[in-house]
Amino acid sequence: MKINGNYANIQQSYLFSTVAAKVKQYSQEHPQADIIKLGIGDVTLPLCSAVCDAMHAAVDEMGVQETFKGYGPEQGYGFLKEALVSYYAGKGVTLMPDEIFISDGAKSDLGNILDLFDRDNTVLVPDPVYPVYVDTNIMDGRRIIFADANESNGFLPMPDKDTDADIIYICSPNNPTGAVYNKQQLKAWVDYALARQALILFDAAYEAFISGDLPTSIYQIEGAQECAIEFCSFSKTAGFTGTRCGYTVVPAGLERGGMKLNKMWLRRQTTKFNGVPYIVQKGAAAVFSPEGQKQIRQNIAYYKNNAQVIARTMRELGIWFTGGENSPYIWLKCPGGMKSWDFFDYLLEKANVVGTPGSGFGKNGECFFRLTAFGDAGRTLEATERIKKLIKNDFRG
Amino acid sequence: MKINGNYANIQQSYLFSTVAAKVKQYSQEHPQADIIKLGIGDVTLPLCSAVCDAMHAAVDEMGVQETFKGYGPEQGYGFLKEALVSYYAGKGVTLMPDEIFISDGAKSDLGNILDLFDRDNTVLVPDPVYPVYVDTNIMDGRRIIFADANESNGFLPMPDKDTDADIIYICSPNNPTGAVYNKQQLKAWVDYALARQALILFDAAYEAFISGDLPTSIYQIEGAQECAIEFCSFSKTAGFTGTRCGYTVVPAGLERGGMKLNKMWLRRQTTKFNGVPYIVQKGAAAVFSPEGQKQIRQNIAYYKNNAQVIARTMRELGIWFTGGENSPYIWLKCPGGMKSWDFFDYLLEKANVVGTPGSGFGKNGECFFRLTAFGDAGRTLEATERIKKLIKNDFRG
């Protein structure tokens, strides 16, 4: 029995475990310290009442023979796919229900979609990045190259016509940098992909944080339906990180190697997946009710307000950053040229504030740092006051 | 961009769609016909009240900030893993919580586990069989060989020492045949796997239908912890086909190629999966409460009674069959040497009863036929009365 030897090549990520260990040690040594965590990448507000009401009703349906639901369609119920068709119509994007696949989350689909592609493909991944793009391709043994995201391009790398890539990851709004591509920039990526028959895997998990004219779907870009698959999720949109629902759009006309990717993904999902719980799909559909939309928009506004409080602090301190406007993340340049982990220790010890070292997301993350807006509003404000006082004193005094 | 060309080799299964089309056509041509479906492979009884109560409580928790749950452990909550440790202890099997991985169902895990294995392995699959074992391996391009299940071995093929297999699928109680291996038979498979360092993928999805002394877990067999991964599900145990929860056991000591498969699977799941909804895990845990056990046992007894009604009919008619005792499936030999699809048409037209042609599950299924016990008790009895009358008249008259 031969195992998949590529697993031996995956680097263990110690980012969040090291953060946790350092915070634990500091707390033990300083039991009086009032630590504020701005490193958390998970939502904290509860599910809105429209979603809970829909799930209660669905549980009741499941408890009665006449309304009980057994196996559903692997690709999701029509009621949820139709709600998403309408949601996309609101973005000016026309989709057919069969182009939408409901799943248990974007993370699953971003990994599982690779089943459809040969190992002999070159994958282009931005650096810094959400580690899952890299690890899932290492597991398959694909060649990975990186697109440098850095201060000079505002952490929004653009295509280089001399780079040969077959599969391209784009995450906008970006995790961890919070940077968002505009339409012109995304158009350049779509044109690049079309020119070489490459495929874009577009991670739109944070699209609900975008205000104004920036693209919230790759399909708002002409030509994207011929070169892109889009992944999205209710996790950050509606607080579903522990409730698990996402969706993937595979355009009907998208072909590579003479095969329709939509049919391939349907085959993959009907063979290796059995759909999302009926109860959860009913909850997800309630997100699109008028009441649900109002409630989730309130939650997003709450997080965005936290982001703006942090962003304002950075501006006031003259610290370079991305994100904070259309994203729950603020990606800042460590003051005084500090390295990421040094700044982590400095903030923890001097302000009792916890963030995430940027170097944990890739080599270009060194000397950068991520703060998140998913915390409590009052605590976030308190944390920024402490940061302001500390940095003004040490660096801008 | 190169796609995974193996997808072109997967045969489209028309089994259930052809059954549906034939039934639809017959209904249209005979609108007065009172058709009884004994072909359904899905549960029909609603979720029990212990499960619904637990899910209602969990929805309430999700709606309040203090008890809201975001990301949970990808491999499942401790409360559910501990409940399963106790459940296995009741079978005489000692497991550690870290050996259990909660998932959205056995189908997902049976497909996804293949990520851990090289493509260069020979896979041994019984014929007839649940089609997913074959399709998922074709997707990866593995060599597949078959173990012949037939009347002479009671549809329970035994290992052949001259067969070189690296990965071995065993499903007991079997879908579609309902046949169940005894301990001695499973021991022969474990010994075969140990002797050649092969790996058994043991599908125990129907274990809850077993009464008496037959093994309900491969780990009841000595040595299995060194050669087997077990997949199980709440789908048929507790009616979770539309609620989605299963679990996979990967023993801590199980190694191949110098790698611990438990660590590999943990890495796979933490990278490509984000766990099962908290609400669903709370529902699944309630299955193990005293009230939950009582309620699900009642439901299983209901289905098993249906199975016995069908089995009794076959015995009375002198028709050879497997299953029906420790399984919701009855796998019968078509009377008069009829082929599977001919018997399907015959039963539909002459008795207005729908079943599933055995030939749809593999070449050895030809001339066999599957009836299932998941229907209504009264309708199942009515169907057997019709079958009895018809076959007595045509074949035993």
HADDOCK unambig.tbl for C-alpha pairs under 7 A between the chains (distance, minus, plus):
assign (segid A and resid 1 and name CA) (segid B and resid 121 and name CA) 6.25 0.50 0.50
assign (segid A and resid 1 and name CA) (segid B and resid 166 and name CA) 4.81 0.50 0.50
assign (segid A and resid 1 and name CA) (segid B and resid 197 and name CA) 6.57 0.50 0.50
assign (segid A and resid 1 and name CA) (segid B and resid 198 and name CA) 5.54 0.50 0.50
assign (segid A and resid 1 and name CA) (segid B and resid 256 and name CA) 6.91 0.50 0.50
assign (segid A and resid 2 and name CA) (segid B and resid 117 and name CA) 6.15 0.50 0.50
assign (segid A and resid 2 and name CA) (segid B and resid 118 and name CA) 5.41 0.50 0.50
assign (segid A and resid 2 and name CA) (segid B and resid 120 and name CA) 6.97 0.50 0.50
assign (segid A and resid 2 and name CA) (segid B and resid 121 and name CA) 6.42 0.50 0.50
assign (segid A and resid 2 and name CA) (segid B and resid 257 and name CA) 6.42 0.50 0.50
assign (segid A and resid 3 and name CA) (segid B and resid 116 and name CA) 5.94 0.50 0.50
assign (segid A and resid 3 and name CA) (segid B and resid 117 and name CA) 4.18 0.50 0.50
assign (segid A and resid 3 and name CA) (segid B and resid 118 and name CA) 4.99 0.50 0.50
assign (segid A and resid 3 and name CA) (segid B and resid 256 and name CA) 6.65 0.50 0.50
assign (segid A and resid 3 and name CA) (segid B and resid 257 and name CA) 6.18 0.50 0.50
assign (segid A and resid 4 and name CA) (segid B and resid 116 and name CA) 5.17 0.50 0.50
assign (segid A and resid 4 and name CA) (segid B and resid 117 and name CA) 4.52 0.50 0.50
assign (segid A and resid 4 and name CA) (segid B and resid 118 and name CA) 4.41 0.50 0.50
assign (segid A and resid 42 and name CA) (segid B and resid 70 and name CA) 6.34 0.50 0.50
assign (segid A and resid 42 and name CA) (segid B and resid 71 and name CA) 6.77 0.50 0.50
assign (segid A and resid 43 and name CA) (segid B and resid 70 and name CA) 6.37 0.50 0.50
assign (segid A and resid 45 and name CA) (segid B and resid 65 and name CA) 5.82 0.50 0.50
assign (segid A and resid 46 and name CA) (segid B and resid 62 and name CA) 5.83 0.50 0.50
assign (segid A and resid 46 and name CA) (segid B and resid 63 and name CA) 5.00 0.50 0.50
assign (segid A and resid 46 and name CA) (segid B and resid 64 and name CA) 5.40 0.50 0.50
assign (segid A and resid 46 and name CA) (segid B and resid 65 and name CA) 4.89 0.50 0.50
assign (segid A and resid 46 and name CA) (segid B and resid 68 and name CA) 5.37 0.50 0.50
assign (segid A and resid 47 and name CA) (segid B and resid 62 and name CA) 5.82 0.50 0.50
assign (segid A and resid 47 and name CA) (segid B and resid 63 and name CA) 4.89 0.50 0.50
assign (segid A and resid 48 and name CA) (segid B and resid 63 and name CA) 6.37 0.50 0.50
assign (segid A and resid 49 and name CA) (segid B and resid 63 and name CA) 6.66 0.50 0.50
assign (segid A and resid 52 and name CA) (segid B and resid 59 and name CA) 6.08 0.50 0.50
assign (segid A and resid 52 and name CA) (segid B and resid 63 and name CA) 6.37 0.50 0.50
assign (segid A and resid 56 and name CA) (segid B and resid 56 and name CA) 6.03 0.50 0.50
assign (segid A and resid 56 and name CA) (segid B and resid 59 and name CA) 6.88 0.50 0.50
assign (segid A and resid 59 and name CA) (segid B and resid 52 and name CA) 6.09 0.50 0.50
assign (segid A and resid 59 and name CA) (segid B and resid 56 and name CA) 6.89 0.50 0.50
assign (segid A and resid 62 and name CA) (segid B and resid 46 and name CA) 5.83 0.50 0.50
assign (segid A and resid 62 and name CA) (segid B and resid 47 and name CA) 5.84 0.50 0.50
assign (segid A and resid 63 and name CA) (segid B and resid 46 and name CA) 5.01 0.50 0.50
assign (segid A and resid 63 and name CA) (segid B and resid 47 and name CA) 4.90 0.50 0.50
assign (segid A and resid 63 and name CA) (segid B and resid 48 and name CA) 6.36 0.50 0.50
assign (segid A and resid 63 and name CA) (segid B and resid 49 and name CA) 6.64 0.50 0.50
assign (segid A and resid 63 and name CA) (segid B and resid 52 and name CA) 6.33 0.50 0.50
assign (segid A and resid 64 and name CA) (segid B and resid 46 and name CA) 5.39 0.50 0.50
assign (segid A and resid 65 and name CA) (segid B and resid 45 and name CA) 5.82 0.50 0.50
assign (segid A and resid 65 and name CA) (segid B and resid 46 and name CA) 4.88 0.50 0.50
assign (segid A and resid 68 and name CA) (segid B and resid 46 and name CA) 5.37 0.50 0.50
assign (segid A and resid 69 and name CA) (segid B and resid 242 and name CA) 5.70 0.50 0.50
assign (segid A and resid 70 and name CA) (segid B and resid 42 and name CA) 6.35 0.50 0.50
assign (segid A and resid 70 and name CA) (segid B and resid 43 and name CA) 6.37 0.50 0.50
assign (segid A and resid 70 and name CA) (segid B and resid 241 and name CA) 4.94 0.50 0.50
assign (segid A and resid 70 and name CA) (segid B and resid 242 and name CA) 4.26 0.50 0.50
assign (segid A and resid 71 and name CA) (segid B and resid 42 and name CA) 6.77 0.50 0.50
assign (segid A and resid 71 and name CA) (segid B and resid 241 and name CA) 4.99 0.50 0.50
assign (segid A and resid 71 and name CA) (segid B and resid 242 and name CA) 4.63 0.50 0.50
assign (segid A and resid 72 and name CA) (segid B and resid 242 and name CA) 6.08 0.50 0.50
assign (segid A and resid 107 and name CA) (segid B and resid 272 and name CA) 5.90 0.50 0.50
assign (segid A and resid 107 and name CA) (segid B and resid 273 and name CA) 6.19 0.50 0.50
assign (segid A and resid 107 and name CA) (segid B and resid 274 and name CA) 6.87 0.50 0.50
assign (segid A and resid 108 and name CA) (segid B and resid 272 and name CA) 4.81 0.50 0.50
assign (segid A and resid 108 and name CA) (segid B and resid 273 and name CA) 4.80 0.50 0.50
assign (segid A and resid 108 and name CA) (segid B and resid 274 and name CA) 6.98 0.50 0.50
assign (segid A and resid 111 and name CA) (segid B and resid 272 and name CA) 5.08 0.50 0.50
assign (segid A and resid 116 and name CA) (segid B and resid 3 and name CA) 5.94 0.50 0.50
assign (segid A and resid 116 and name CA) (segid B and resid 4 and name CA) 5.18 0.50 0.50
assign (segid A and resid 117 and name CA) (segid B and resid 2 and name CA) 6.15 0.50 0.50
assign (segid A and resid 117 and name CA) (segid B and resid 3 and name CA) 4.16 0.50 0.50
assign (segid A and resid 117 and name CA) (segid B and resid 4 and name CA) 4.52 0.50 0.50
assign (segid A and resid 118 and name CA) (segid B and resid 2 and name CA) 5.41 0.50 0.50
assign (segid A and resid 118 and name CA) (segid B and resid 3 and name CA) 4.96 0.50 0.50
assign (segid A and resid 118 and name CA) (segid B and resid 4 and name CA) 4.40 0.50 0.50
assign (segid A and resid 120 and name CA) (segid B and resid 2 and name CA) 6.98 0.50 0.50
assign (segid A and resid 121 and name CA) (segid B and resid 1 and name CA) 6.25 0.50 0.50
assign (segid A and resid 121 and name CA) (segid B and resid 2 and name CA) 6.41 0.50 0.50
assign (segid A and resid 132 and name CA) (segid B and resid 271 and name CA) 6.08 0.50 0.50
assign (segid A and resid 136 and name CA) (segid B and resid 271 and name CA) 6.93 0.50 0.50
assign (segid A and resid 166 and name CA) (segid B and resid 1 and name CA) 4.81 0.50 0.50
assign (segid A and resid 197 and name CA) (segid B and resid 1 and name CA) 6.57 0.50 0.50
assign (segid A and resid 198 and name CA) (segid B and resid 1 and name CA) 5.54 0.50 0.50
assign (segid A and resid 241 and name CA) (segid B and resid 70 and name CA) 4.92 0.50 0.50
assign (segid A and resid 241 and name CA) (segid B and resid 71 and name CA) 4.99 0.50 0.50
assign (segid A and resid 242 and name CA) (segid B and resid 69 and name CA) 5.70 0.50 0.50
assign (segid A and resid 242 and name CA) (segid B and resid 70 and name CA) 4.25 0.50 0.50
assign (segid A and resid 242 and name CA) (segid B and resid 71 and name CA) 4.64 0.50 0.50
assign (segid A and resid 242 and name CA) (segid B and resid 72 and name CA) 6.08 0.50 0.50
assign (segid A and resid 242 and name CA) (segid B and resid 277 and name CA) 5.63 0.50 0.50
assign (segid A and resid 242 and name CA) (segid B and resid 278 and name CA) 5.96 0.50 0.50
assign (segid A and resid 243 and name CA) (segid B and resid 277 and name CA) 4.49 0.50 0.50
assign (segid A and resid 243 and name CA) (segid B and resid 278 and name CA) 6.29 0.50 0.50
assign (segid A and resid 244 and name CA) (segid B and resid 276 and name CA) 6.98 0.50 0.50
assign (segid A and resid 244 and name CA) (segid B and resid 277 and name CA) 5.64 0.50 0.50
assign (segid A and resid 256 and name CA) (segid B and resid 1 and name CA) 6.91 0.50 0.50
assign (segid A and resid 256 and name CA) (segid B and resid 3 and name CA) 6.66 0.50 0.50
assign (segid A and resid 257 and name CA) (segid B and resid 2 and name CA) 6.41 0.50 0.50
assign (segid A and resid 257 and name CA) (segid B and resid 3 and name CA) 6.18 0.50 0.50
assign (segid A and resid 271 and name CA) (segid B and resid 132 and name CA) 6.06 0.50 0.50
assign (segid A and resid 271 and name CA) (segid B and resid 136 and name CA) 6.93 0.50 0.50
assign (segid A and resid 272 and name CA) (segid B and resid 107 and name CA) 5.90 0.50 0.50
assign (segid A and resid 272 and name CA) (segid B and resid 108 and name CA) 4.82 0.50 0.50
assign (segid A and resid 272 and name CA) (segid B and resid 111 and name CA) 5.08 0.50 0.50
assign (segid A and resid 273 and name CA) (segid B and resid 107 and name CA) 6.19 0.50 0.50
assign (segid A and resid 273 and name CA) (segid B and resid 108 and name CA) 4.80 0.50 0.50
assign (segid A and resid 274 and name CA) (segid B and resid 107 and name CA) 6.86 0.50 0.50
assign (segid A and resid 274 and name CA) (segid B and resid 108 and name CA) 6.98 0.50 0.50
assign (segid A and resid 276 and name CA) (segid B and resid 244 and name CA) 6.97 0.50 0.50
assign (segid A and resid 277 and name CA) (segid B and resid 242 and name CA) 5.62 0.50 0.50
assign (segid A and resid 277 and name CA) (segid B and resid 243 and name CA) 4.48 0.50 0.50
assign (segid A and resid 277 and name CA) (segid B and resid 244 and name CA) 5.62 0.50 0.50
assign (segid A and resid 278 and name CA) (segid B and resid 242 and name CA) 5.97 0.50 0.50
assign (segid A and resid 278 and name CA) (segid B and resid 243 and name CA) 6.29 0.50 0.50
